[in-house]
Every structure is written in structure tokens, then in C-alpha cells.
Amino acid sequence: MKKLNQSGSHVIGLALLVLALGVVGFTGYKVHQSQDKTTVASKVTTTAKVVVPASITGVTDLQDVSQVLDQSSAQLNSGLNDSQLNADLNSML
């Protein structure tokens, strides 16, 4: 019986494995890209630029920073919708 020379056949198997991983990876990437990725940060819009002092030197600077933080907090809270999160958490329980 004649012996078959199989040297180099592992290269074909390795190439097929790399090709299969590439197809699975590309498919996963396309599915990931097609999902809606709207974040809370993109939903919240600011209407005015507020200047925050680089260093706080007095009470007026503290009041300015406090006002900026209050405005940011109000904008963030108005853009949040936790109903989907609550539904997801309840479905896991």
C-alpha cells in the first residue's frame, strides 16, 4: 500500500480555522454596529456654555461652580428614563 504524504496538511486546517474565526468576528461586529447605541450623554443637550474657574479663590467661585453642578444635575435627571432598566431587572428576578 502506498503511503500518502500528509506534511503541510495542518496549514490548510489552520487556514480554515482562521477563516471561520474571521467570519464569526465580522458577523459579530456587524450585529454590534447595527444595534441602537443611544446613550444618556447623547440625549442630554446643553444650551449654553458655562465657564468654570480654573481655581477657586473665593465664595463667588464656589457659588458659580455649585450653580453649574446644579444645572448639569437637572439636565441629566431630565434625560434619564429608568423604566427599561427596571423592566430588565424585574425580568431577571
N, C-alpha and C positions, 0 to 999 in steps of 0.2 A: 504494500500500500504506500502511496506517495505522501510524504509529509507536506502539509501546507505551511507556507511561510507567513506567520501572523505578526511579524515585527512591524511596528508602526500602526497597528490597529487601535491602540489606545489613543492615538492622536485624533482619530475620527470620533471616538466616543467622547473625548474631551471637547471637541468642537461642537458636537450635538448638545452637550450639557451647557456650554456657554451660550449657544443659540437659544435653547429653551429658557435659560435664566434671563436672557435679554428680552425675549418675547413677554415673559411674565412681568418683568420690571417695567417695560414700556407700557403694557396694558394697565398696570397699577398706577403708573404716573399719569396716564390719560384720564383714568377714572378719578384720581385725586384732583386733577386740574379742572374737571368738569363740575365738581361739587361747588355749591354756593359757599363762598368764604367771606361773607359779610361779617365784619367784626363790630363790636360795640364802638371801637375807636373810629371806624369809618362812618358810623351812623351819627356820631356826635359832631356837630359843626360849630365852630367858633365864629362869632360875627365880628369881634373886634380884637385887635392885638393889644395886649396889656403888657406894659413894661414893668418888670420886676427888678428891683435894685440889685446890683451885684453884691453889695454888702449892706448889712443892716446896721445903721448908725443911730437910729432914734426911734421914738414911738410912732412917728408918722410912717416910717418904713415898715414897721410891724403891722400897722393898720392896712397899708397897701397890700402887703403880702396876704394878710388874712382875708381881705376882700377878694383877691384873685383866687385864693383857695376856695372860698365860699361859692364864687361864680362857677368854678370848674366842677365842684361837687354837685351843684344844682344841675348843670348841663349833663353831667354823667348820669345822675339819677333819673333825669327825664328821658334819657335814651335807653335805659335798661328795661328789658322785658324778661322777667324770670319765670313766666308761665311755662315755657318749653323746658327749662331746667327742672322745675317742679314736676312736670309730667314725666320726664325721663327718670328722675329719682324715684317717683312713686311706682313706675313700672318695674324698677329693679327690686323693689321691696316685696 
